Amino acid sequence: MNSNTFKRSATSNPLPLGRGQGEGPLGRGGGEGFGGEGILFYSPRFYPLVGGLERVTMNWADYLQQQGYQVTVITNTPAAGPDAFSYTVVRGASWYQQWRLMRKARVVLLLNISLKALPLLWLAGQPLLISHHTLLTDGVYARQWRQQLKRFISNRLARLNICCSAYVARPLRRTVVVHSPFDDTIFRPDPMVARQPNSILFVGRLVPDKGIDLLLQAFEQLLQRHPADGWQLSIAGDGPLRPLVEQAAARLPAIRVAGSVSQAGIARLMQQHQVLAVPSVVEPFGTVVPEGLACGCAVVSSTAGGLPEAGGACALQVAEAEPGAWARALALAAQNNPCNAQQVHAHLQSLTVSYSGQLLLAAIRSALKSA
């Protein structure tokens, strides 16, 4: 076995992100500094699923491929049709096929820690590099033995833990924070699209952690307080709480259920709506926040998890998980956007795909040098 495989670093301090003079984070472009097959992303969840993790994986893979690195994504998610990515996507591969791909790669990055991938990674002689996009200490699943085991392995065996927010990094060692990027080629204002006054948008999975039940209660109070103001609520997403949402929509005609929507469709909805509501109870980062800001929405969010990092001073944050407080905040944001365009632009500069991709490359390079 490679002596560096799963080797524990001597320090728990964040890794430096410096570059060599005159060269990119992992060499001088064209993938130089990467032998074999380049960079392999192990992401069990991938497109056509359109959650935050899936979007981050696509953004990073596309960016690295554009920079000249040969990128492969291994996933268990079946395709909806022929793949047309600039990089290679391998779906439903056998364990042997996955091991061979890991063995050939110069770098393997797990997009969230996967217990199934660990034996293959070890047999392939690869160091454990993890990009964390979920919370191992918060939420419904935090006390399950799998989550506790994942946290133990991340701290004891990972050479590098790349975290989507400082909040996610709290319980982990050998961390680098690389905020999840948004795609600024898709999420941007469109002056040709009319924005509907007093319109509110929710984008996310319809699960308890996303706070959709709180938003429904707050919106009902908003209608009661301002019945003549023409308030509208659009809900984009799917999940186990969809029946709850549909029941509310049947009772309140001002609620529209859009279901699952593509990235381009989400961007168009954000361009059409005035306020984006993010009432999450648990949130590792919240890429939907910079996406909404980039499209010109006023953003109202909770203070859960990494949301304060995602919105910075540009989002109106509501600490109380109380419908009345949310109703007041939504009305206030519709009247007065808490952030102007210049402030939004400055905040979003560190959340673009190119900026995030450069930090990712620099973090991996530093981890490989520390072996």
N, C-alpha and C positions, 0 to 999 in steps of 0.2 A: 504493500500500500504506500502511496505517496506520503511522505512524512508531513507534508504541509496540508494534507486533506483534513478538513474539519479542525485544523490547528487553532487553539485558543490564543488570542493575542495577549501580549503581556500588559497591555493597558486598556482601560475602559474609557479613555478620553475620546472625544470626537476626532475623526481622522482629518488631517489637513487636506486642503483642496488646491494646493499649489500646482502650477504647471512648470514644465521645463521651458527654458527661454527659447522662443522661436518655434515652439511646437504645440500641437493641440493636446488635449487632455490625455490621449492615449497614443501619441505619436504624431507624425506629420501628415495626417490625412491619408486617404486611400486605404485606411485600415491598417497602416503600418504599426507594428508593435503587437498585432494580433496574428498569431499563426493559425494553422488549421482552418476551421470553418467560420472563425470570427465569433460573433456574439449570439448566444442562444437564450431566449426568454422562455421560461417554463411558466405558463399561465393557463391553468385548467379552465378558467372562464375567459371567453374571448368573443369577438364579433361572430354572429350577429347579435349577441347580447350587447346592450348599450349602457351598462352601468359605468360608474366612475372608474373602476379598475380596468375594464375593457377599453375605455377611451384612452386612459393613460398608456396602456400597453401599445395600442395602435399609434399614438402620438410619438412615443419614444422609438418604436421600431422604425417608423417612417423617417424620423429625423436621423437616426443612426445610419440607416441605409443611404440616405441622401449625402451623409458625410463620408461615404465610401466604405463603410463597414458592412460585411456580409452578415445579415441578420436572419435568424430562423426563430419562429414561434412554435412551440409545442403546446397543443391544447386538446382538451377532451370535448370541446363544444363542437357539435356538428355544423357543417356549413348549410346556409340556406340556398346556396347556388355556387357556381364556380367562383373561386377566390381570384381577385384582381388586384392584389397588393404589390407594392414594389419589392417586398421581401417575401421569404418563403414561409408558408404556414403549413404545418404538419398536424393533421387532425386524427385523433383516435389511433395513434401509433401503439404498437405492442411494446411491452417493457424492453424487449431486446432492441427494437428500433430506437426507442428513446435513449437507451444506454449508449448505442452506437453514435447517435447524434451528440450526446453529452461528451463522449470520449473524444470526438473530433474537434469540438468547440474549444476556443481559447478561453472563453468566459461563459459561465452559466449563471443566469440571474433568476432566482425564484420570485415571481410576482405574487407575494404572500407566501408564507411558509407552507409547504405541503409535506405531510408525513409520508405520503406515497412516493414522493420524489427522492427522499433522503437516501434510501439504500442504493438507488441508481446513481446518485451523485457521488456517493462514497466509492462504489465500484468503478466509476469512471475516473476516479482520482482528482475530482474537482473540489476546490475550496467552497465553503458554504457562504454564498452571498445572497442576501434576502432584501427585497424591497417590500416594506410593510405598508399596506393600505387598509388595514383593519385594526381595531383595538383589541389587544389581548387582555385588557384589564377592565373594560367597561362593557355594559350591555347584557343582553339575555344570556349569551353563551360564555361569559367570562369565567364562570366557576366550573364549567365542564372540564373534565380531565384532559380532553384534547387541547383546549386552549392553554391550560396550565403546562402541559407537556411542550407545546409549541414555544411558550415563553421561556421555559427552562432550556430547550435546545438553542433558541436564538441567543440567549445570554452565555451559554457554556461553550457552544461549538461554532457559532457563526463568526467568520472573520470580519464581516461587515453587515450592519443593519442599516439600510437606507430607509428613512421614515418620511412619510408624506406630510408630517407636521411635527412640531416640537411636542405637541400633546401626545402623539403616538410614541414618541421617543422616550417618554418619561421612565418606563420600567425596564428599558433595554440598555445594554452596554455596547460599546464600539459603534456608536451611531453617527450618522450624517443626515441632516434634514434636507431633503430635496422636495419642495412642495409640488404637489400634483399639478401639471400644467393644463392650461386650456388651449384650444386650437383657435388662434386669432385670425386664421384664414376663413373660419366659419362663423365664429361669434364676434360680430361687429355691428355697429349701427347701420341701418339702411334708411336714408332720408326719404326714400320712395315709399316706405311702408308707414301707413297711418297708425299711430299709437292710440288705443282706445282709452279715454279718461276713466278713472276709477275702476280699472281692470287689474285683477290680481292673478298671478300665475303660481302654481306649485308644480315642480318637476322632481320626480323621484319615485323610488319603489314605495308601494302602498303597504307599508309594514309599520308596526308600532314605533320602532326606533326613529322613524322620520317625522313623527308628530302630526300626522294627517288628521287624527281625531281632534287634536287641539285646534288646528286651523279651521276645521268645519264648525266647531263651536264658536270660535272667534268671528267667523264670517257671518254666522247667524245673528250674533249680537250686533255686528256692523250694520246689517240690513235693518234690524229693529231700531237702531239709533239714527240711521240716515236713510229712511225708506224711499226718499224721492231723488237720491243721488245717482241712481243707475249703476250700482255696484255689480260687478261680474267676477266670478271665480272660475278659472280654467284649471283642470287637474290633468297633468300628463304623466303617465306611469301606470304600472300594473303591479299586482301582488295580492296577497291573501285578504287585505282589507278593501278590495275593490267593491264587494257587496255593500259595505258600510258607505262608501262614497256614492254608489249608485242609489242607495236609499235616500241619502241626503239630496242628491240631484233630482230625484222624483218628487221630493217634498218642496224643494226650492228651485224654481226654474232658472235662477241666476247662476246656478252651478252647471258647468259643462265638463263632461268627462271625455278626455281626448284619447285615453289609453296609451299604449306604447307608441313612441314617436322617434323617428330617426334624428341624428344630430342636426341635420339641416332643418328638419321640422321643428326641433326644439329652438334653434336659433330664430326661426321665423316667428314662433310664438313669443319669444322674449322681445323681439322687435315690435310686436303688436301690443304688448301689455305694459302697463305703467309700473306695477310693483311686482317683484319676485319675493315670495314668502318661503323661508327656509326654517321651519319650526322644529328641527330635529332634536330629539332627546339624547341621541348618541350619534356622533359624527366624527370620523377620523380627520377629515379636512373639509370637504365640501366644495368640490370643483364647480358645482353649479353656481356658486356665489360669484367667482370671477367671470364665468360665462354670462351671467345676468348683467353684471356691471359693464362688461364689454359691449353688450347689446343696448345699453342705455337705460336699463331698468333701475328704479330705486329698489334697494334690497333691504328687507327686514329679516333678520335671522335671530335665532336663539344664541346663547353663549356656550353651547355644548361643544366639548371636544376642541377640534381645530378650527371651528368657525370664526373665532376672533382673528386668527391668522389669515383665513381666506378673505375676510372682508376688510380687515384693518379698520381705518377710520372712515371708510367709504360706505359701510353698512350700518343701518340703525339696528342696534342689538337689544333684545328683550330678555332680561334675566329671568323673569317670572314665567313659569309654565301655566299661565292663567288666562282664560279666554278674554276677559275684559281688558287686560293689559295689551294683549295682541290686537284686539279690535282698535284700541286707541293708536297703537303704533302703525297699523296699516293705514288708518285714516290720515295720520300725520305724514307718512311717507308719500302718500298720494298728493298731498297738498304742497309738500316741500321736499324735494330730493335731498338727502343729507350730504351729498357729495357732488361737486361740479366736475365737468369733463376733464379738466386739467389734473385734478386730484386723482381721478379714476385712472387716467393714463399713467401717472407716476406709480400708482400702486400696482398696476398690472404688468409693468415692465419685468418684474422678477418672477412672473408666473407664466410667461410664454413658453412654448415648446422648446425653442432654441436655447433660452437661458437655462431651463430645467435640464435639457439634454446635455449641455456643457457641464453642469454640476454633476450629473450622473456619471459621465465619463471620467471626470476628475476624481470622483470618489472611488470608482472601481480601480483606476490606475494607482491611486494611493494605497488601496488595500492590497493590490498585487505586489507592490514594492515593499510592503511591510512584512511579507512572508519571511 
